[in-house]
Amino acid sequence: MPFGISIPELLILLVVLLLVFGAKRLPEMGRSLGKGMREFKDSVTGADEAMATTPMDQVPHELPPELPSAPEPRAEPRSEAEDAERETVR
Protein backbone atom coordinates (compact mmCIF):
# COMPACT_ATOMS: atom_id res chain seq x y z
CA MET A 1 0.00 0.00 0.00
CA PRO A 2 1.17 3.58 -0.55
CA PHE A 3 2.76 5.52 2.30
CA GLY A 4 3.40 2.32 4.26
CA ILE A 5 -0.25 2.00 5.40
CA SER A 6 -1.56 -1.54 5.61
CA ILE A 7 -5.20 -2.64 5.21
CA PRO A 8 -5.99 -2.81 8.96
CA GLU A 9 -4.54 0.68 9.51
CA LEU A 10 -6.58 2.02 6.61
CA LEU A 11 -9.77 0.50 8.03
CA ILE A 12 -9.09 2.04 11.44
CA LEU A 13 -8.52 5.41 9.79
CA LEU A 14 -11.81 5.15 7.89
CA VAL A 15 -13.72 4.24 11.07
CA VAL A 16 -12.22 7.22 12.92
CA LEU A 17 -13.11 9.55 10.04
CA LEU A 18 -16.64 8.14 10.01
CA LEU A 19 -17.01 8.75 13.74
CA VAL A 20 -15.58 12.27 13.60
CA PHE A 21 -17.37 13.59 10.51
CA GLY A 22 -20.44 11.35 10.34
CA ALA A 23 -21.87 9.22 7.57
CA LYS A 24 -23.62 12.14 5.90
CA ARG A 25 -20.69 14.55 5.82
CA LEU A 26 -18.01 12.08 4.62
CA PRO A 27 -19.30 11.66 1.02
CA GLU A 28 -19.71 15.44 0.70
CA MET A 29 -16.10 15.94 1.74
CA GLY A 30 -14.95 13.33 -0.77
CA ARG A 31 -16.87 15.02 -3.59
CA SER A 32 -15.55 18.46 -2.75
CA LEU A 33 -12.00 17.13 -2.50
CA GLY A 34 -12.32 15.41 -5.88
CA LYS A 35 -13.83 18.52 -7.46
CA GLY A 36 -11.03 20.70 -6.11
CA MET A 37 -8.36 18.34 -7.40
CA ARG A 38 -10.03 18.21 -10.83
CA GLU A 39 -10.24 22.02 -11.03
CA PHE A 40 -6.60 22.33 -10.04
CA LYS A 41 -5.57 19.82 -12.70
CA ASP A 42 -7.65 21.60 -15.34
CA SER A 43 -6.18 24.96 -14.45
CA VAL A 44 -2.63 23.65 -14.63
CA THR A 45 -3.08 21.82 -17.94
CA GLY A 46 -5.26 24.61 -19.35
CA ALA A 47 -2.50 27.17 -18.89
CA ASP A 48 -0.04 25.02 -20.83
CA GLU A 49 -2.52 24.45 -23.66
CA ALA A 50 -3.36 28.15 -23.91
CA MET A 51 0.29 29.07 -24.28
CA ALA A 52 0.89 26.35 -26.87
CA THR A 53 -2.06 27.42 -29.03
CA THR A 54 -1.32 31.17 -29.11
CA PRO A 55 -1.17 32.26 -32.77
CA MET A 56 2.07 33.83 -33.86
CA ASP A 57 0.31 37.00 -35.02
CA GLN A 58 -0.71 37.68 -31.41
CA VAL A 59 2.82 37.34 -30.06
CA PRO A 60 4.55 40.74 -29.81
CA HIS A 61 7.43 40.99 -32.26
CA GLU A 62 8.98 44.17 -30.91
CA LEU A 63 12.36 43.90 -29.32
CA PRO A 64 13.22 46.04 -26.32
CA PRO A 65 15.14 49.20 -27.19
CA GLU A 66 18.88 48.82 -27.08
CA LEU A 67 20.78 50.67 -24.45
CA PRO A 68 23.43 53.06 -25.69
CA SER A 69 26.87 51.56 -25.44
CA ALA A 70 29.43 53.16 -23.19
CA PRO A 71 32.04 55.23 -25.00
CA GLU A 72 35.47 53.69 -25.13
CA PRO A 73 38.01 55.38 -22.86
CA ARG A 74 40.52 57.52 -24.68
CA ALA A 75 44.18 57.25 -23.98
CA GLU A 76 45.46 60.68 -23.05
CA PRO A 77 48.89 61.58 -24.33
CA ARG A 78 51.52 61.57 -21.62
CA SER A 79 54.31 63.97 -21.31
CA GLU A 80 57.92 62.90 -21.19
CA ALA A 81 58.08 63.94 -17.55
CA GLU A 82 55.28 61.50 -16.62
CA ASP A 83 57.02 58.71 -18.52
CA ALA A 84 60.28 59.43 -16.73
CA GLU A 85 58.49 59.54 -13.39
CA ARG A 86 56.91 56.13 -14.01
CA GLU A 87 60.29 54.68 -14.92
CA THR A 88 61.83 55.87 -11.66
CA VAL A 89 58.97 54.47 -9.56
CA ARG A 90 59.48 50.93 -10.87
DSSP file (Angstrom, degrees, kcal/mol; ACC not computed):
  #  RESIDUE AA STRUCTURE BP1 BP2  ACC     N-H-->O    O-->H-N    N-H-->O    O-->H-N    TCO  KAPPA ALPHA  PHI   PSI    X-CA   Y-CA   Z-CA
    1    1 A M    >         0   0    0      0, 0.0     3,-1.1     0, 0.0     5,-0.1   0.000 360.0 360.0 360.0 153.4    0.0    0.0    0.0
    2    2 A P  G >   +     0   0    0      0, 0.0     3,-1.4     0, 0.0     0, 0.0  -0.347 360.0  16.9 -69.3 151.5    1.2    3.6   -0.5
    3    3 A F  G 3  S-     0   0    0      1,-0.3     3,-0.1    -2,-0.0     0, 0.0   0.609 124.1 -77.2  64.1  15.5    2.8    5.5    2.3
    4    4 A G  G <  S+     0   0    0     -3,-1.1     2,-0.5     1,-0.2    -1,-0.3   0.758  89.6 143.7  71.1  24.6    3.4    2.3    4.3
    5    5 A I    <   -     0   0    0     -3,-1.4    -1,-0.2     4,-0.0     2,-0.1  -0.862  36.0-152.5-100.0 125.8   -0.2    2.0    5.4
    6    6 A S     >  -     0   0    0     -2,-0.5     4,-2.1    -3,-0.1     5,-0.2  -0.370  31.1 -97.4 -89.1 174.0   -1.6   -1.5    5.6
    7    7 A I  H  > S+     0   0    0      1,-0.2     4,-2.4     2,-0.2     5,-0.2   0.913 121.6  49.9 -60.4 -47.5   -5.2   -2.6    5.2
    8    8 A P  H  > S+     0   0    0      0, 0.0     4,-2.2     0, 0.0    -1,-0.2   0.908 111.7  49.1 -61.6 -38.7   -6.0   -2.8    9.0
    9    9 A E  H  > S+     0   0    0      1,-0.2     4,-2.1     2,-0.2    -2,-0.2   0.887 110.5  51.2 -66.0 -37.5   -4.5    0.7    9.5
   10   10 A L  H  X S+     0   0    0     -4,-2.1     4,-2.2     2,-0.2    -1,-0.2   0.893 109.5  50.0 -65.7 -40.6   -6.6    2.0    6.6
   11   11 A L  H  X S+     0   0    0     -4,-2.4     4,-2.2     2,-0.2    -2,-0.2   0.907 110.1  50.1 -64.8 -41.8   -9.8    0.5    8.0
   12   12 A I  H  X S+     0   0    0     -4,-2.2     4,-2.3     1,-0.2    -2,-0.2   0.910 110.3  50.9 -62.3 -41.7   -9.1    2.0   11.4
   13   13 A L  H  X S+     0   0    0     -4,-2.1     4,-2.4     1,-0.2    -2,-0.2   0.907 109.9  49.4 -62.5 -42.7   -8.5    5.4    9.8
   14   14 A L  H  X S+     0   0    0     -4,-2.2     4,-2.3     2,-0.2    -1,-0.2   0.886 110.3  50.5 -65.0 -38.8  -11.8    5.2    7.9
   15   15 A V  H  X S+     0   0    0     -4,-2.2     4,-2.3     2,-0.2    -2,-0.2   0.915 111.0  48.8 -65.1 -42.6  -13.7    4.2   11.1
   16   16 A V  H  X S+     0   0    0     -4,-2.3     4,-2.5     2,-0.2    -2,-0.2   0.925 111.9  48.8 -63.5 -44.2  -12.2    7.2   12.9
   17   17 A L  H  X>S+     0   0    0     -4,-2.4     4,-2.7     1,-0.2     5,-0.5   0.895 110.6  51.5 -61.6 -39.4  -13.1    9.5   10.0
   18   18 A L  H  X5S+     0   0    0     -4,-2.3     4,-1.6     1,-0.2    -1,-0.2   0.895 112.3  45.9 -64.3 -40.5  -16.6    8.1   10.0
   19   19 A L  H  <5S+     0   0    0     -4,-2.3    -2,-0.2     2,-0.2    -1,-0.2   0.881 117.1  43.8 -69.9 -37.9  -17.0    8.7   13.7
   20   20 A V  H  <5S+     0   0    0     -4,-2.5    -2,-0.2    -5,-0.2    -3,-0.2   0.938 128.8  23.2 -74.7 -47.1  -15.6   12.3   13.6
   21   21 A F  H  <5S-     0   0    0     -4,-2.7     4,-0.5    -5,-0.2    -3,-0.2   0.698 104.3-126.9 -97.9 -20.8  -17.4   13.6   10.5
   22   22 A G     X< -     0   0    0     -4,-1.6     4,-1.6    -5,-0.5    -3,-0.1   0.027  26.6 -82.0  90.5 159.0  -20.4   11.4   10.3
   23   23 A A  T  4 S+     0   0    0      1,-0.2    -1,-0.1     2,-0.2    -4,-0.1   0.789 126.2  49.2 -69.8 -28.5  -21.9    9.2    7.6
   24   24 A K  T  > S+     0   0    0      1,-0.2     4,-0.7     2,-0.1    -1,-0.2   0.867 112.8  44.4 -80.2 -36.5  -23.6   12.1    5.9
   25   25 A R  H  > S+     0   0    0     -4,-0.5     4,-2.1     1,-0.2     5,-0.2   0.791  99.3  70.6 -80.5 -29.1  -20.7   14.5    5.8
   26   26 A L  H  X S+     0   0    0     -4,-1.6     4,-2.0     1,-0.2    -1,-0.2   0.903  98.7  46.1 -61.5 -46.6  -18.0   12.1    4.6
   27   27 A P  H  > S+     0   0    0      0, 0.0     4,-2.4     0, 0.0    -1,-0.2   0.878 111.4  53.7 -64.7 -34.8  -19.3   11.7    1.0
   28   28 A E  H  X S+     0   0    0     -4,-0.7     4,-2.5     1,-0.2    -2,-0.2   0.909 108.7  49.0 -63.3 -41.2  -19.7   15.4    0.7
   29   29 A M  H  X S+     0   0    0     -4,-2.1     4,-2.3     2,-0.2    -1,-0.2   0.900 110.4  51.0 -65.2 -40.1  -16.1   15.9    1.7
   30   30 A G  H  X S+     0   0    0     -4,-2.0     4,-2.4     2,-0.2    -2,-0.2   0.909 111.2  48.0 -63.2 -42.7  -14.9   13.3   -0.8
   31   31 A R  H  X S+     0   0    0     -4,-2.4     4,-2.7     2,-0.2    -2,-0.2   0.929 112.8  47.2 -63.9 -45.4  -16.9   15.0   -3.6
   32   32 A S  H  X S+     0   0    0     -4,-2.5     4,-2.3     1,-0.2    -1,-0.2   0.879 112.3  50.3 -67.0 -35.6  -15.6   18.5   -2.8
   33   33 A L  H  X S+     0   0    0     -4,-2.3     4,-2.2    -5,-0.2    -1,-0.2   0.926 112.5  46.8 -65.8 -43.9  -12.0   17.1   -2.5
   34   34 A G  H  X S+     0   0    0     -4,-2.4     4,-2.3     2,-0.2    -2,-0.2   0.896 112.3  50.2 -63.7 -40.4  -12.3   15.4   -5.9
   35   35 A K  H  X S+     0   0    0     -4,-2.7     4,-2.5     2,-0.2    -1,-0.2   0.909 110.6  49.4 -65.0 -42.2  -13.8   18.5   -7.5
   36   36 A G  H  X S+     0   0    0     -4,-2.3     4,-2.2     1,-0.2    -2,-0.2   0.903 111.4  48.5 -64.0 -41.3  -11.0   20.7   -6.1
   37   37 A M  H  X S+     0   0    0     -4,-2.2     4,-2.3     2,-0.2    -1,-0.2   0.897 111.7  49.9 -65.6 -39.5   -8.4   18.3   -7.4
   38   38 A R  H  X S+     0   0    0     -4,-2.3     4,-2.5     2,-0.2    -2,-0.2   0.909 111.0  48.9 -66.0 -42.1  -10.0   18.2  -10.8
   39   39 A E  H  X S+     0   0    0     -4,-2.5     4,-2.4     2,-0.2    -2,-0.2   0.896 111.3  50.3 -64.4 -39.8  -10.2   22.0  -11.0
   40   40 A F  H  X S+     0   0    0     -4,-2.2     4,-2.2     2,-0.2    -2,-0.2   0.931 111.4  47.9 -63.3 -44.9   -6.6   22.3  -10.0
   41   41 A K  H  X S+     0   0    0     -4,-2.3     4,-2.6     1,-0.2     5,-0.3   0.914 112.3  49.4 -62.6 -43.0   -5.6   19.8  -12.7
   42   42 A D  H  X S+     0   0    0     -4,-2.5     4,-2.4     1,-0.2    -1,-0.2   0.888 110.7  49.9 -64.1 -38.8   -7.7   21.6  -15.3
   43   43 A S  H  X S+     0   0    0     -4,-2.4     4,-1.4     2,-0.2    -1,-0.2   0.884 112.8  46.6 -68.9 -36.4   -6.2   25.0  -14.5
   44   44 A V  H  X S+     0   0    0     -4,-2.2     4,-1.2     2,-0.2    -2,-0.2   0.944 119.1  38.7 -70.6 -47.4   -2.6   23.6  -14.6
   45   45 A T  H  X S+     0   0    0     -4,-2.6     4,-2.0     1,-0.2    -2,-0.2   0.821 112.3  58.7 -73.7 -29.5   -3.1   21.8  -17.9
   46   46 A G  H  X S+     0   0    0     -4,-2.4     4,-2.2    -5,-0.3    -1,-0.2   0.861 102.4  53.4 -66.9 -35.7   -5.3   24.6  -19.4
   47   47 A A  H  X S+     0   0    0     -4,-1.4     4,-1.7     2,-0.2    -1,-0.2   0.897 109.5  48.2 -66.5 -39.8   -2.5   27.2  -18.9
   48   48 A D  H  X S+     0   0    0     -4,-1.2     4,-1.8     1,-0.2    -2,-0.2   0.907 112.6  48.4 -66.6 -41.6    0.0   25.0  -20.8
   49   49 A E  H  X S+     0   0    0     -4,-2.0     4,-1.6     1,-0.2    -2,-0.2   0.888 108.8  53.5 -67.0 -38.7   -2.5   24.5  -23.7
   50   50 A A  H  < S+     0   0    0     -4,-2.2    -1,-0.2     1,-0.2    -2,-0.2   0.885 110.6  46.6 -64.6 -37.9   -3.4   28.1  -23.9
   51   51 A M  H >< S+     0   0    0     -4,-1.7     3,-0.8     1,-0.2    -1,-0.2   0.860 111.8  51.0 -72.0 -34.2    0.3   29.1  -24.3
   52   52 A A  H 3< S+     0   0    0     -4,-1.8    -1,-0.2     1,-0.2    -2,-0.2   0.774 111.2  47.8 -74.3 -25.6    0.9   26.4  -26.9
   53   53 A T  T 3< S+     0   0    0     -4,-1.6    -1,-0.2    -5,-0.1    -2,-0.2   0.279  76.9 125.8-101.0  11.2   -2.1   27.4  -29.0
   54   54 A T    <   -     0   0    0     -3,-0.8     5,-0.1    -4,-0.2    -3,-0.0  -0.570  64.4-121.5 -70.7 123.1   -1.3   31.2  -29.1
   55   55 A P    >   -     0   0    0      0, 0.0     3,-1.5     0, 0.0     4,-0.5  -0.313  14.2-123.3 -64.7 149.4   -1.2   32.3  -32.8
   56   56 A M  G >  S+     0   0    0      1,-0.3     3,-0.8     2,-0.2    -2,-0.1   0.770 108.4  64.4 -66.4 -25.4    2.1   33.8  -33.9
   57   57 A D  G 3  S+     0   0    0      1,-0.2    -1,-0.3     3,-0.0     4,-0.1   0.656 101.1  52.2 -74.4 -11.5    0.3   37.0  -35.0
   58   58 A Q  G <  S+     0   0    0     -3,-1.5    -1,-0.2     2,-0.1    -2,-0.2   0.547  88.1  94.4 -95.9  -9.1   -0.7   37.7  -31.4
   59   59 A V  S <  S-     0   0    0     -3,-0.8     2,-0.1    -4,-0.5    -3,-0.0  -0.697  86.9-112.9 -82.6 129.6    2.8   37.3  -30.1
   60   60 A P        -     0   0    0      0, 0.0    -2,-0.1     0, 0.0    -1,-0.1  -0.411  26.8-168.6 -65.4 134.7    4.5   40.7  -29.8
   61   61 A H        +     0   0    0     -2,-0.1     2,-0.2    -4,-0.1    -2,-0.0   0.425  48.4 113.2-103.0  -1.1    7.4   41.0  -32.3
   62   62 A E        -     0   0    0      1,-0.0     0, 0.0     3,-0.0     0, 0.0  -0.515  57.1-144.0 -76.9 137.8    9.0   44.2  -30.9
   63   63 A L        -     0   0    0     -2,-0.2     3,-0.1     1,-0.1    -2,-0.1  -0.701  30.1 -97.0 -93.6 151.8   12.4   43.9  -29.3
   64   64 A P        -     0   0    0      0, 0.0    -1,-0.1     0, 0.0     2,-0.0  -0.363  51.6 -91.8 -65.1 149.3   13.2   46.0  -26.3
   65   65 A P        -     0   0    0      0, 0.0     2,-0.2     0, 0.0    -3,-0.0  -0.323  44.4-112.7 -63.6 143.5   15.1   49.2  -27.2
   66   66 A E        -     0   0    0     -3,-0.1     3,-0.0     1,-0.1    -3,-0.0  -0.514  25.6-121.6 -78.2 143.8   18.9   48.8  -27.1
   67   67 A L        -     0   0    0     -2,-0.2     2,-0.1     1,-0.1    -1,-0.1  -0.592  35.0-100.8 -80.1 144.3   20.8   50.7  -24.4
   68   68 A P        -     0   0    0      0, 0.0     2,-0.1     0, 0.0    -1,-0.1  -0.420  41.0-116.9 -65.7 140.1   23.4   53.1  -25.7
   69   69 A S        -     0   0    0      1,-0.1     3,-0.1    -2,-0.1    -3,-0.0  -0.452  29.9-103.1 -77.9 151.9   26.9   51.6  -25.4
   70   70 A A        -     0   0    0     -2,-0.1    -1,-0.1     1,-0.1     2,-0.1  -0.489  40.6-107.5 -72.7 139.6   29.4   53.2  -23.2
   71   71 A P        -     0   0    0      0, 0.0    -1,-0.1     0, 0.0     3,-0.1  -0.385  36.5-107.4 -67.4 146.2   32.0   55.2  -25.0
   72   72 A E        -     0   0    0      1,-0.1     2,-0.1    -2,-0.1    -3,-0.0  -0.508  38.6-105.8 -73.3 140.1   35.5   53.7  -25.1
   73   73 A P        -     0   0    0      0, 0.0     2,-0.4     0, 0.0    -1,-0.1  -0.412  33.2-131.9 -67.9 140.5   38.0   55.4  -22.9
   74   74 A R        -     0   0    0     -2,-0.1     2,-0.7    -3,-0.1     0, 0.0  -0.721  12.3-124.5 -93.9 141.4   40.5   57.5  -24.7
   75   75 A A        -     0   0    0     -2,-0.4     3,-0.0     3,-0.0    -1,-0.0  -0.749  26.3-142.0 -84.2 120.7   44.2   57.3  -24.0
   76   76 A E        -     0   0    0     -2,-0.7     2,-0.1     1,-0.1    -1,-0.0  -0.622  23.5-106.9 -83.2 140.4   45.5   60.7  -23.0
   77   77 A P        -     0   0    0      0, 0.0     2,-0.3     0, 0.0    -1,-0.1  -0.424  35.2-141.6 -66.3 138.1   48.9   61.6  -24.3
   78   78 A R        -     0   0    0     -2,-0.1     2,-0.1     1,-0.0    -3,-0.0  -0.710   9.9-123.3-100.5 152.0   51.5   61.6  -21.6
   79   79 A S     >  -     0   0    0     -2,-0.3     4,-1.8     1,-0.1     3,-0.2  -0.470  26.4-110.7 -86.0 165.3   54.3   64.0  -21.3
   80   80 A E  H  > S+     0   0    0      1,-0.2     4,-2.3     2,-0.2     5,-0.2   0.816 118.0  59.3 -65.3 -29.6   57.9   62.9  -21.2
   81   81 A A  H  > S+     0   0    0      2,-0.2     4,-2.2     1,-0.2    -1,-0.2   0.899 105.1  48.3 -67.1 -40.2   58.1   63.9  -17.5
   82   82 A E  H  > S+     0   0    0      2,-0.2     4,-2.3     1,-0.2    -2,-0.2   0.900 111.5  50.4 -66.4 -39.6   55.3   61.5  -16.6
   83   83 A D  H  X S+     0   0    0     -4,-1.8     4,-1.8     1,-0.2    -2,-0.2   0.917 111.8  47.4 -63.2 -42.3   57.0   58.7  -18.5
   84   84 A A  H  X S+     0   0    0     -4,-2.3     4,-1.7     1,-0.2    -2,-0.2   0.882 110.5  52.7 -66.3 -37.7   60.3   59.4  -16.7
   85   85 A E  H  X S+     0   0    0     -4,-2.2     4,-1.5     1,-0.2    -1,-0.2   0.898 108.5  49.9 -66.0 -40.1   58.5   59.5  -13.4
   86   86 A R  H  X S+     0   0    0     -4,-2.3     4,-1.4     1,-0.2    -1,-0.2   0.877 108.3  53.8 -65.0 -37.1   56.9   56.1  -14.0
   87   87 A E  H  < S+     0   0    0     -4,-1.8    -1,-0.2     1,-0.2    -2,-0.2   0.875 108.7  48.5 -65.6 -37.1   60.3   54.7  -14.9
   88   88 A T  H  < S+     0   0    0     -4,-1.7    -1,-0.2     1,-0.2    -2,-0.2   0.793 106.2  57.4 -75.6 -26.7   61.8   55.9  -11.7
   89   89 A V  H  <        0   0    0     -4,-1.5    -1,-0.2     1,-0.2    -2,-0.2   0.862 360.0 360.0 -71.5 -35.6   59.0   54.5   -9.6
   90   90 A R     <        0   0    0     -4,-1.4    -1,-0.2    -3,-0.0    -2,-0.2   0.493 360.0 360.0 -68.4 360.0   59.5   50.9  -10.9
